[in-house]
Amino acid sequence: MSACPVTSQSPSQVSTQPRRLVLAYAAAVYLIFLLVLAYSVGFLAPAGVPRTIDRGPAAPWPAAVAIDAALLLLFAVQHSVMARPWFKRRWTRVVPAAAERATYVLCASLALALLYWGWRPVPATIWHLPQPAAGVLAGVYGLGWALALSATFMISHFDLFGLRQAYLHARRARYRPPAFTQRGLYRFVRHPLMTGFLVVFWAVPTMTAGHLLFAVAATGYILVGIWFEERDLGQDLGPAYRSYQARVPALLPRPPALARKR
């Protein structure tokens, strides 16, 4: 008997296995992301999931604020550091380049899941709107999610979440980043994804102290993140992006009259 295992696979078949594993990994990460995204909708609504921003384990308010702030900081650090070019250069010495974006999405999803699991409500009410205003805001909340999701498809949804990189890698095709676009919502604001998130954070009929902490911290993080992102885009795209910055506002569309004047 031979001590070596017998295989019917050709060398080319064996060499494609790691590529297929990267693709399977990216697909699994995308499914995890979708689950966390679905939970996010209920967490911030707040309805339809076991723990929400206003319902969960009780803690004295100073401890709750400290825990919540630490969870928000953890997400912000993960989300920011792993997005920096210097980190990507070092990180791709550890993970395949085709799996880098999927790994970023996985870490962000796990950080969000930890935030939802560990969140401690701070139930003091800041404002509460009765019907029909509450129903209107609930509709606006849904529109915020629709805006954020649709914005991802106007650039490259599957590139943003790491699937396109893994697919091209599996096909042995060269990866090229999505082209700079000014179509769709990007004609009116430079960051429609973030505009959608801001609507989601603030369009609530009942604003508790815990929800306000989340909304303020997340809004601040978005503003800082935009500053870093636009600095990088300005370096990468040069005059084309600076011209775009001058013509199109970052988050809030200009009134039609002002837009026509420009």
C-alpha positions as a printed Julia matrix, in Angstrom:
262×3 Matrix{Float64}:
   0.0    0.0     0.0
   1.15   3.5    -0.72
   1.72   5.88    2.18
   0.6    8.8    -0.01
  -3.12   9.61   -0.37
  -4.49   9.03   -3.83
  -6.4   11.9    -5.46
  -8.1   12.21   -8.81
  -7.81  16.0    -8.85
  -5.6   17.66  -11.41
  -3.03  20.29  -10.31
  -5.23  23.03  -11.79
  -8.2   21.81   -9.73
  -6.12  21.79   -6.55
  -4.82  25.31   -7.23
  -8.36  26.67   -7.57
  -9.47  25.38   -4.16
  -8.07  28.31   -2.1
  -9.73  30.71   -4.51
 -13.05  28.97   -4.03
 -12.53  28.98   -0.28
 -12.05  32.75   -0.38
 -15.28  33.08   -2.34
 -17.14  30.79    0.09
 -15.73  32.81    3.0
 -16.89  36.09    1.44
 -20.36  34.65    0.8
 -20.64  33.45    4.43
 -19.54  36.88    5.67
 -22.16  38.54    3.47
 -24.88  36.36    5.01
 -23.67  37.32    8.5
 -23.78  40.97    7.47
 -27.38  40.58    6.25
 -28.42  39.05    9.58
 -26.8   41.87   11.54
 -28.35  44.43    9.18
 -31.81  42.96    9.72
 -31.27  43.06   13.48
 -30.11  46.69   13.2
 -33.47  47.69   11.74
 -35.3   46.24   14.74
 -32.73  47.41   17.28
 -33.13  51.06   16.35
 -36.87  50.92   15.52
 -37.09  49.75   18.41
 -39.28  46.68   17.8
 -39.28  43.09   16.6
 -36.04  41.83   18.18
 -35.23  40.54   21.69
 -32.98  43.46   22.66
 -33.43  46.97   21.35
 -31.9   50.32   22.06
 -34.64  50.86   24.67
 -35.14  47.29   25.93
 -32.45  45.12   27.48
 -30.57  44.36   30.7
 -31.01  47.12   33.26
 -28.11  48.99   34.83
 -27.76  52.23   36.84
 -27.57  55.07   34.34
 -23.88  55.97   35.0
 -22.85  52.35   34.39
 -25.15  52.08   31.38
 -23.68  55.22   29.8
 -20.13  53.97   30.45
 -20.84  50.54   28.93
 -22.65  51.99   25.91
 -19.91  54.55   25.27
 -17.26  51.82   25.42
 -19.18  49.68   22.93
 -19.6   52.64   20.57
 -15.89  53.45   20.88
 -14.94  49.85   20.13
 -16.99  49.9    16.94
 -15.59  53.28   15.91
 -11.97  52.15   16.44
 -12.5   48.91   14.51
 -14.34  50.65   11.69
 -11.78  53.43   11.37
  -8.47  51.64   11.88
  -9.23  48.73    9.55
 -10.27  51.2     6.83
  -6.98  53.08    6.83
  -4.62  52.41    3.91
  -1.63  51.73    6.19
  -3.61  49.04    8.04
  -4.75  47.43    4.78
  -1.16  47.22    3.54
  -0.09  45.38    6.69
  -3.26  43.32    7.0
  -2.95  41.89    3.5
   0.32  40.29    4.58
  -1.84  38.13    6.87
  -5.04  37.59    4.85
  -5.39  37.26    1.07
  -5.98  40.61   -0.61
  -9.2   39.24   -2.12
 -10.5   38.52    1.4
  -9.46  41.83    2.96
 -12.76  43.63    2.41
 -14.83  40.63    3.51
 -12.75  40.41    6.69
 -13.38  44.09    7.34
 -17.13  43.5     6.9
 -16.98  40.48    9.23
 -15.2   42.44   11.97
 -17.63  45.35   11.61
 -20.61  42.97   11.78
 -19.23  41.27   14.9
 -18.53  44.63   16.53
 -22.13  45.69   15.84
 -23.48  42.37   17.15
 -21.45  42.86   20.34
 -22.83  46.39   20.67
 -26.41  45.13   20.36
 -25.8   42.3    22.84
 -24.05  44.47   25.42
 -26.16  47.64   25.1
 -27.71  48.93   28.3
 -30.83  51.11   27.86
 -31.0   54.56   29.43
 -34.79  54.97   29.47
 -35.25  58.65   30.39
 -37.51  60.2    27.71
 -36.2   63.23   25.82
 -39.22  63.55   23.55
 -42.31  61.55   22.67
 -44.55  62.31   19.71
 -48.17  61.13   19.57
 -50.0   59.91   16.48
 -50.14  60.83   13.65
 -46.67  62.39   13.96
 -45.29  59.11   15.32
 -46.55  57.23   12.27
 -45.01  59.79    9.92
 -41.63  59.46   11.63
 -41.87  55.67   11.46
 -42.3   56.02    7.7
 -39.34  58.38    7.5
 -37.3   55.82    9.46
 -38.09  53.2     6.82
 -37.19  55.63    4.05
 -33.84  56.22    5.74
 -32.99  52.53    5.5
 -34.18  52.44    1.88
 -31.99  55.45    1.06
 -28.93  53.88    2.69
 -29.39  50.52    0.97
 -30.13  51.99   -2.46
 -26.99  54.15   -2.22
 -24.83  51.02   -2.0
 -26.19  49.75   -5.33
 -25.4   53.07   -7.04
 -21.68  52.48   -6.5
 -21.0   48.73   -6.22
 -22.93  46.93   -3.5
 -21.04  43.66   -3.82
 -17.66  45.4    -3.92
 -18.55  47.35   -0.78
 -19.22  44.11    1.1
 -16.34  42.06   -0.28
 -18.09  39.65   -2.64
 -16.89  41.14   -5.92
 -13.23  40.93   -4.9
 -13.56  37.26   -3.98
 -15.53  36.45   -7.14
 -12.93  38.03   -9.42
 -10.2   36.25   -7.49
 -11.98  32.92   -8.02
 -12.26  33.7   -11.74
  -8.55  34.7   -11.9
  -9.67  38.1   -13.15
  -7.86  41.3   -12.3
  -9.55  43.44   -9.66
 -10.2   47.09  -10.38
 -11.94  49.37   -7.86
 -15.34  50.74   -8.94
 -15.13  53.9   -11.01
 -15.92  57.24   -9.42
 -19.62  57.9    -9.94
 -21.89  60.93   -9.81
 -25.1   59.19  -10.83
 -28.37  58.69   -8.98
 -28.38  60.01   -5.44
 -24.73  60.98   -5.83
 -25.84  63.87   -8.04
 -27.49  65.49   -5.01
 -25.23  64.56   -2.08
 -21.73  63.12   -1.93
 -22.55  60.62    0.81
 -26.16  59.41    0.42
 -25.36  56.26    2.41
 -24.5   58.4     5.42
 -27.51  60.64    4.81
 -29.68  57.54    5.07
 -28.03  56.53    8.33
 -28.55  59.99    9.82
 -32.25  59.76    9.0
 -32.35  56.33   10.69
 -30.62  57.61   13.83
 -32.84  60.63   14.36
 -36.28  59.76   12.88
 -37.75  58.29   16.05
 -41.08  59.21   17.65
 -39.74  58.43   21.15
 -36.2   59.59   21.85
 -34.74  58.18   25.05
 -31.47  59.25   26.65
 -29.83  56.02   25.48
 -31.02  56.52   21.92
 -29.8   60.12   22.03
 -26.37  58.92   23.18
 -26.26  56.52   20.23
 -27.49  59.13   17.74
 -25.05  61.83   18.87
 -22.06  59.47   18.96
 -22.91  57.9    15.58
 -23.47  61.31   13.98
 -20.14  62.58   15.29
 -18.42  59.46   14.0
 -19.96  59.9    10.54
 -18.78  63.51   10.33
 -15.23  62.57   11.33
 -15.27  59.57    8.99
 -16.37  61.72    6.06
 -13.47  64.09    6.7
 -10.94  61.23    6.52
 -12.63  59.62    3.53
 -12.73  62.84    1.54
  -9.1   63.54    2.32
  -8.2   60.15    0.83
 -10.52  60.65   -2.16
  -9.01  64.05   -2.85
  -5.53  62.5    -2.91
  -6.62  59.58   -5.12
  -8.89  61.4    -7.59
  -7.39  64.89   -7.52
  -9.16  67.78   -9.32
 -12.11  65.62  -10.39
 -13.14  65.02   -6.8
 -12.4   68.56   -5.65
 -14.67  69.86   -8.41
 -17.35  67.41   -7.28
 -16.96  68.68   -3.69
 -17.47  72.26   -4.84
 -20.65  71.42   -6.75
 -22.38  68.82   -4.57
 -23.07  69.09   -0.81
 -21.88  66.34    1.51
 -25.06  65.2     3.28
 -28.05  67.49    2.71
 -29.24  68.33   -0.82
 -29.49  71.98   -1.71
 -32.95  73.5    -2.24
 -33.85  73.45   -5.97
 -33.51  77.23   -6.32
 -29.96  77.22   -4.94
 -29.02  74.18   -7.02
 -30.15  75.95  -10.22
 -28.05  79.01   -9.4
 -24.94  76.86   -9.17
